[in-house]
Amino acid sequence: MLEPLKFETYHGGAREEGLLDFSASLNPYPPEWLGEVFERAKEISNRYPYYEALEEGLSSLIGEDVTVTAGITEALYLLGVIVLKGKKVVIPEHTYGEYERAARVFGASVVKGPNDPEGLSRIVEKGSIVFFCNPNNPDGRFYREGELKPLLDAVEEKNALLVLDEAFIDFVQNPESPDGENIVKLRTFTKSYGLPGIRVGYLLGFPEAFRSVRMPWGIGSTGVAFLEFLLEDKFRHLKKTMPLIWKEKKRMEKALGVKSDANFFIKRVGDARNAVEELKKRDILVRDCTSFGLPEYVRFSVRRPEENDILIETLRELGF
């Protein structure tokens, strides 16, 4: 008999209708061409979704070879197939829980370490796999190349592999991203385009290896249609909407006494589960950070101004 693995993680995002959802950290402004994406998806849904030409186009747009995946989650499991089996995996203490889950699924041993690059660098072992989220989830801290240097040096010296999750890098003002032979970078469009259901992301690094184990037709007709319009858009949507998010982020920082380099914040509320329930009574959903190892904190995203006003007022009313 097959037995389930006894390891679970909780992800943000409303599971019921009618809630003002701050738990999923997404761009609140969908692209103007979204309706056309779904129309195009209907047109091509009667054929197998080959997307090699679109992958080449995305590589040209990005400026280096990419491997298209069904979001970052598929990328993590491709890593499992290629490198995680039997390896030692180093993960920061307070970060995205799916790293640990994927590692354990593939029989890797997990070592937890400090959240900062310098502290994490001290426990990197020869041939190990190191996961680092930049900006980090859930606190939104972004580390620039100079701050990452101790970790980059340790990875190179120990011939380890750094898996750099840059899922939220599009939300960072003036971002930096290191290059190196021992680095794999994970990125996604589901956050920056506010479309988590479409499941389109990509990997940077070792394209031949990842393409050799990638599931065929992984992103479906909707993902293919999205990529077609994305290549036409050439990231104009991001250039248009990110300044709106940055403006609101600064306003929320001032109003709530929080700080982040990404499009979300964590805030200490005492008992996260209680705070989530109290806010839910007001039809507002935030993320309980207990699964990140932070049971006194909640996480919430930057949404549109009128929605952020509701959250700010409600948090004040509840004494959070």
C-alpha positions in Angstrom: 0.0 0.0 0.0 1.1 3.5 -0.7 1.4 5.8 2.3 1.2 9.6 2.1 4.2 11.6 3.2 3.5 13.3 6.6 4.6 16.7 5.6 2.3 19.6 4.6 2.7 23.3 3.8 0.0 26.0 3.7 -0.1 28.5 0.9 -1.8 31.9 0.6 -4.8 32.6 -1.5 -8.6 32.5 -0.8 -10.3 29.2 -0.8 -13.7 30.8 -0.7 -15.4 33.6 -2.5 -16.3 37.0 -1.2 -13.1 37.8 0.8 -10.8 40.7 0.2 -7.7 38.6 -0.3 -4.4 40.1 1.0 -2.9 36.6 1.6 -1.7 36.0 -1.9 1.1 38.4 -2.9 0.1 39.3 -6.5 0.0 42.3 -8.8 -3.5 43.7 -8.2 -3.6 45.0 -11.8 -4.2 42.3 -14.4 -3.0 43.0 -18.0 -5.3 44.7 -20.3 -5.0 41.8 -22.8 -6.1 39.1 -20.3 -9.5 38.6 -22.0 -7.7 38.0 -25.3 -5.5 35.4 -23.6 -8.5 33.3 -22.7 -10.0 33.7 -26.2 -6.7 32.6 -27.7 -6.5 29.7 -25.3 -9.9 28.5 -26.5 -8.7 28.6 -30.1 -5.7 26.4 -29.4 -7.1 24.1 -26.8 -7.8 21.4 -29.3 -4.1 20.7 -30.0 -1.1 19.7 -27.9 0.6 22.8 -26.4 4.1 22.8 -27.9 5.9 26.0 -26.8 9.6 25.6 -27.9 9.4 28.6 -30.2 7.9 30.7 -27.4 10.7 29.5 -25.1 13.2 30.8 -27.6 11.4 34.1 -27.8 11.4 34.4 -24.1 15.1 33.6 -24.0 15.7 36.4 -26.5 13.6 38.8 -24.4 15.3 37.9 -21.1 18.8 37.8 -22.7 19.8 34.2 -21.8 18.5 30.7 -22.2 15.4 30.0 -20.1 13.5 26.8 -19.4 9.7 27.4 -19.2 8.0 25.6 -16.3 4.5 25.4 -14.8 5.4 28.1 -12.2 8.3 27.8 -9.7 6.6 24.7 -8.1 7.4 22.6 -11.2 10.9 23.9 -11.2 11.4 22.7 -7.6 10.4 19.2 -8.5 12.6 19.2 -11.6 15.4 20.0 -9.3 14.4 17.0 -7.2 14.6 14.7 -10.2 18.0 16.0 -11.1 19.9 16.8 -8.0 18.1 16.5 -4.7 18.1 12.7 -4.2 20.2 11.8 -1.2 21.8 15.3 -0.9 22.1 17.6 2.0 19.8 20.6 1.5 20.4 23.9 3.4 17.4 26.1 3.9 16.9 29.3 5.9 14.8 28.9 9.0 12.0 31.3 8.0 11.2 31.0 4.4 8.9 29.4 1.8 8.0 25.9 3.0 7.9 24.2 -0.4 11.7 24.0 -0.5 11.7 21.6 2.5 8.7 19.7 1.2 10.3 19.1 -2.2 13.6 18.1 -0.5 11.9 15.5 1.7 9.8 14.1 -1.2 13.1 13.3 -2.9 14.8 11.9 0.2 17.2 14.7 0.8 18.3 15.6 4.4 17.4 19.1 5.4 19.5 21.5 7.5 18.0 24.7 8.7 20.1 27.8 9.1 20.1 31.6 9.6 18.0 33.7 7.3 20.9 36.0 6.3 23.4 35.1 3.6 26.5 35.4 5.8 25.0 33.2 8.5 23.8 30.6 6.0 27.2 30.5 4.3 28.8 29.0 7.4 26.8 25.8 7.2 27.2 25.2 3.4 28.8 21.8 2.9 30.6 20.2 0.0 28.2 19.3 -2.7 25.1 20.5 -0.8 22.1 22.2 -2.3 21.3 25.7 -0.9 17.9 27.3 -1.2 17.6 31.1 -0.8 14.6 33.2 -1.6 15.4 36.8 -2.7 13.4 38.8 -1.8 12.6 36.5 1.0 9.1 35.2 1.7 7.5 36.1 4.1 9.5 39.2 5.3 10.2 40.8 1.9 13.9 41.5 2.6 16.0 41.8 -0.6 19.7 41.2 -0.5 21.9 42.9 -3.1 24.9 41.2 -4.7 27.4 42.6 -2.2 25.2 41.3 0.7 25.0 37.9 -1.0 28.7 37.6 -1.5 29.5 35.4 1.5 26.9 32.9 0.4 28.1 33.0 -3.2 31.7 32.5 -2.2 30.8 29.6 0.1 28.8 27.9 -2.7 31.7 28.2 -5.1 34.3 27.1 -2.6 32.3 24.0 -1.6 31.2 23.2 -5.1 27.6 23.4 -3.9 24.5 24.5 -5.9 22.6 27.7 -5.0 19.0 27.7 -5.9 18.0 31.3 -5.9 14.2 31.8 -5.8 13.5 35.2 -7.4 9.7 34.9 -7.6 9.1 38.4 -6.3 12.1 40.2 -7.9 9.9 42.1 -10.4 8.5 44.0 -7.4 11.9 45.2 -6.2 13.0 48.7 -7.2 16.4 48.5 -9.1 16.9 44.8 -8.5 20.2 43.0 -8.9 20.7 39.3 -9.7 24.1 37.5 -9.4 25.4 35.1 -12.1 27.6 32.1 -11.6 28.2 28.5 -12.7 26.8 27.2 -9.4 23.5 29.1 -9.5 20.0 28.2 -10.7 17.5 31.0 -10.6 13.7 30.4 -10.4 11.3 33.1 -11.6 7.6 33.2 -12.3 5.0 35.4 -14.0 2.2 34.3 -11.8 3.1 36.9 -9.1 4.0 39.9 -11.2 1.1 39.5 -13.6 -1.4 38.6 -10.8 -2.3 35.3 -12.5 -1.4 32.4 -10.2 -3.9 30.1 -12.0 -2.1 30.3 -15.3 1.1 28.6 -13.9 3.9 29.9 -16.0 7.4 30.4 -14.8 11.0 29.8 -15.9 14.4 28.6 -14.8 17.7 30.3 -15.6 20.7 28.0 -15.7 21.4 24.4 -17.0 18.7 24.5 -19.7 19.7 21.2 -21.2 19.4 19.3 -17.9 16.1 20.8 -17.0 14.5 20.4 -20.4 15.5 16.7 -20.4 13.3 15.9 -17.4 10.5 18.4 -17.9 7.0 17.1 -18.3 5.6 17.4 -21.9 2.9 20.0 -22.5 3.3 21.2 -18.9 1.7 24.7 -19.1 -1.4 23.9 -21.2 -3.2 26.1 -23.8 -3.8 29.0 -21.4 -0.1 29.2 -20.5 0.9 29.1 -24.2 -1.6 31.9 -25.0 -0.2 33.9 -22.1 3.3 33.6 -23.4 2.3 34.7 -26.8 0.8 37.9 -25.5 3.7 38.4 -23.0 6.2 38.4 -25.9 4.2 41.0 -27.7 3.9 43.0 -24.5 7.6 43.0 -23.8 7.0 43.7 -20.1 5.3 47.0 -20.7 2.6 45.9 -18.3 5.2 45.6 -15.5 6.7 49.0 -16.3 3.2 50.5 -16.1 1.9 48.9 -12.9 5.0 48.5 -10.7 5.3 52.2 -9.9 1.6 52.1 -8.7 2.5 49.3 -6.4 5.7 51.0 -5.1 3.7 54.2 -4.3 1.1 52.2 -2.3 3.8 50.2 -0.6 5.4 53.4 0.8 2.0 54.7 2.0 1.3 51.4 3.8 4.8 51.4 5.4 4.1 54.8 6.8 0.6 54.0 7.9 1.3 50.6 9.5 4.9 50.9 10.6 6.1 48.0 8.4 8.9 47.6 5.9 9.6 45.4 2.9 11.5 45.4 -0.4 8.8 43.3 -2.1 5.0 43.7 -2.5 4.0 42.3 0.9 4.7 42.8 4.5 4.7 40.9 7.8 3.3 42.4 10.9 3.5 41.2 14.5 0.0 40.7 15.9 0.6 38.4 18.9 -1.5 35.4 18.0 -1.5 35.0 14.2 -4.4 32.5 14.1 -6.6 34.7 16.2 -5.7 37.8 14.0 -6.6 35.9 10.8 -10.0 34.9 12.2 -10.8 38.4 13.5 -9.9 39.8 10.1 -11.9 37.1 8.3 -15.0 38.2 10.2 -14.5 41.5 8.4 -14.2 39.7 5.1 -10.4 40.3 4.9 -8.0 37.4 4.4 -4.3 37.7 5.4 -1.7 35.0 5.7 -0.9 33.2 9.0 2.9 33.0 9.2 2.9 30.0 11.5 4.0 27.7 8.7 7.0 30.0 8.2 7.9 29.4 11.9 6.5 32.9 12.8 3.3 32.2 14.8 3.1 35.8 16.0 3.1 37.3 12.5 0.7 37.7 9.6 1.6 38.6 6.0 -0.4 40.8 3.7 0.1 42.1 0.2 -0.1 45.5 -1.4 -3.4 45.8 -3.3 -5.2 48.8 -4.9 -5.5 52.1 -2.9 -9.1 51.7 -2.0 -8.5 48.1 -0.8 -5.4 49.0 1.2 -7.5 51.7 2.9 -9.9 49.1 4.2 -7.0 46.9 5.5 -5.3 49.8 7.2 -8.4 51.0 8.9 -9.4 47.5 10.0 -6.0 46.7 11.5 -6.1 49.9 13.4 -9.6 49.2 14.7 -8.6 45.8 15.9 -5.5 47.1 17.6 -3.0 45.3 15.3 
